[in-house]
């Protein structure tokens, strides 16, 4: 008589979860890296700026969509406050930059700022580029930047070994100052204006604990700033 075999408990254990090819850290860094790389290439080859900007916007949006599962779940509370901060931020950005330009030659606008009115000889292409520029600045850039600056980097400063151990919007004067300062470095000679704007949105984050409010503020400022650029042909503000 043969002895019945006992089931092996190991046969019923779930297989270990597969490791993602991209870490959470890289998922936050990659869209920003794509955006900055194409921004730099636009300064090196200005004649290809419109095509480069369209590709930059598309690749950044695709990266965000593909990597979305890695990101913190965005809370959309205090949207109204984000709108208020975005409007105030527009007034601050334009007003402060114009004041700096009037009083300090260092901050004078570049005469080489890209002007779609003179670049394009085809009206439809010009309108298409302006549409892509506005959509990117209002919908893609705010999500990408707020996820990187005020979600990832803010928490990375608080918890260097694992940023996920820090809460979204957790108060830290070091994070507030460092994130605002580093944020300003990618804005060239606009850095004083960008620091003040970054402090405003950083305080909004701390007060609301809402990335959605920060994205709303960023989108509002970018939208209104774009409208100002188109209305007054102040291309240096783009």
LINQUI-V51964 format. One record per run of one state. SS is the DSSP state (helix for helix, strand for strand, loop for the rest). FROM is the first residue (numbers start at 1). LEN is the number of residues. If there is no record, write none. Layout:
ss | from | len
SS | FROM | LEN
SS | FROM | LEN
//
This chain:
ss | from | len
loop | 1 | 8
helix | 9 | 4
loop | 13 | 11
helix | 24 | 21
loop | 45 | 1
helix | 46 | 21
loop | 67 | 1
helix | 68 | 3
loop | 71 | 8
helix | 79 | 25
loop | 104 | 1
helix | 105 | 3
loop | 108 | 8
helix | 116 | 4
loop | 120 | 3
helix | 123 | 36
loop | 159 | 4
helix | 163 | 3
loop | 166 | 7
helix | 173 | 13
loop | 186 | 2
helix | 188 | 21
loop | 209 | 2
helix | 211 | 22
loop | 233 | 2
helix | 235 | 3
loop | 238 | 1
//
